[in-house]
Amino acid sequence: MPALIDLSSDTATRPSPGMRAFMAQAPVGDEQRQEDPTVNALQERVAALLGKEAALYVPSATMANEIAVKVHTRPGDEVILDRTAHIVNAEAGGPALLSGVMLYTLAGERGVFTAQQVEEAIRRDDPHCPRTRLVCVEQTSNLGGGTVWPLERLRAVAGVARRRGLRTHMDGARLMNAVVASGIPAEEQAQGYDSVTFCLTKGLGCPVGALVAGDREFIAEARRYKHLFGGAMRQAGIIAAAGLYALDHNVARLAEDHANAKVLARGLAEVPGVHIDAAHVETNLVFFDVAGTGLTAQDVAARLLARGVRIGAAGRTLMRAVTHLDVSRADVERAVAVVHEVLTAARAGAPGE
Ligand SMILES: *Cc1c(COP(=O)(O)O)cnc(C)c1O
């Protein structure tokens, strides 16, 4: 049986031989004392990339987001963000538990909302109401389908927030996918946002790590909560080196993942019973619905896995496939063929068809 084609997530990547070799010879020191030269170099590099004064290396993008929410808010405050946001759906209730904040979710379009929606969601200054404090955007939007926020929209949302005295956070876990897809530098996209989360373990292919960036005052506070949340490390340069390597080798190639995602989407669109909005596949995330096959997403996932293709269920009949650096064009073509065979067989075997 051929090797598994793992389209379940861009977190499925393994560190390449080149990345491992680079990690193995990284100079290290005590990260908690800010004496790890490799961590320091990575922090400076990402801060410059994002156009911020400073950046802080943390174990995960989840921790980066939760630290940002914690620094920007006080208990009882309200945070405005899209209903699909990772912070809302995939961080274990962290904003409630760690920061004691309310979340006010907007119904954006594929994860992207408007400045007017923000304007309308801001609470009046009234002792009955929670205090609106923070607006978060997600670039690209994960559950929105890898959607790229247009620059004007990012600016408009940051503009309303600034005028109304709110803080702003960008969950840029997949920001480099947006950079490669749009051609707009990260720094420009992050402009006007007080803090930015940057993830190394998605398309960039590192085994661990993320950063949160902002001004020096923000980072000083963030460092305190990183420690409190248990994220302060020791000789972390050994893993941070992967980030430096990824920034040199794994950014431009994200374009291949995007091209492969389009091939995958167009292929899936041809499969009977599959519904997919192929025109909206902008980066490396491909959501599709299998309701038309009469099977659940979990059922389809199990049948595909038995044939060596791993694609995750994202809902009862919704599936999510993700392209990344360990998936080639040939793998994608093979995956489409397997989906075709499996779902055609399922339809043939379905009662009443
Ligand atoms: C994956 C992801 C995260 C969390 O990343 P981890 O490093 O797995 O904690 C946060 N935000 C978005 C948009 C993501 O896609």
The ligand as an SDF file (V2000), in Angstrom:
LIG
                    3D

 15 15  0  0  0  0  0  0  0  0999 V2000
   -4.1240   26.6040   13.9060 C   0  0  0  0  0  0  0  0  0  0  0  0
   -4.6380   27.9450   14.2740 C   0  0  0  0  0  0  0  0  0  0  0  0
   -4.4090   28.4810   15.5360 C   0  0  0  0  0  0  0  0  0  0  0  0
   -3.7480   27.7070   16.6490 C   0  0  0  0  0  0  0  0  0  0  0  0
   -2.5370   27.1770   16.3430 O   0  0  0  0  0  0  0  0  0  0  0  0
   -1.8060   26.1420   17.3340 P   0  0  0  0  0  0  0  0  0  0  0  0
   -0.3800   26.4340   17.1130 O   0  0  0  0  0  0  0  0  0  0  0  0
   -2.2610   24.8050   16.8870 O   0  0  0  0  0  0  0  0  0  0  0  0
   -2.2330   26.4480   18.7150 O   0  0  0  0  0  0  0  0  0  0  0  0
   -4.8770   29.7490   15.7910 C   0  0  0  0  0  0  0  0  0  0  0  0
   -5.5310   30.4460   14.8540 N   0  0  0  0  0  0  0  0  0  0  0  0
   -5.7860   29.9650   13.6330 C   0  0  0  0  0  0  0  0  0  0  0  0
   -6.5000   30.7950   12.6370 C   0  0  0  0  0  0  0  0  0  0  0  0
   -5.3570   28.6820   13.3000 C   0  0  0  0  0  0  0  0  0  0  0  0
   -5.6270   28.1940   12.0930 O   0  0  0  0  0  0  0  0  0  0  0  0
  1  2  1  0
  2  3  1  0
  2 14  2  0
  3  4  1  0
  3 10  2  0
  4  5  1  0
  5  6  1  0
  6  7  2  0
  6  8  1  0
  6  9  1  0
 10 11  1  0
 11 12  2  0
 12 13  1  0
 12 14  1  0
 14 15  1  0
M  END
$$$$
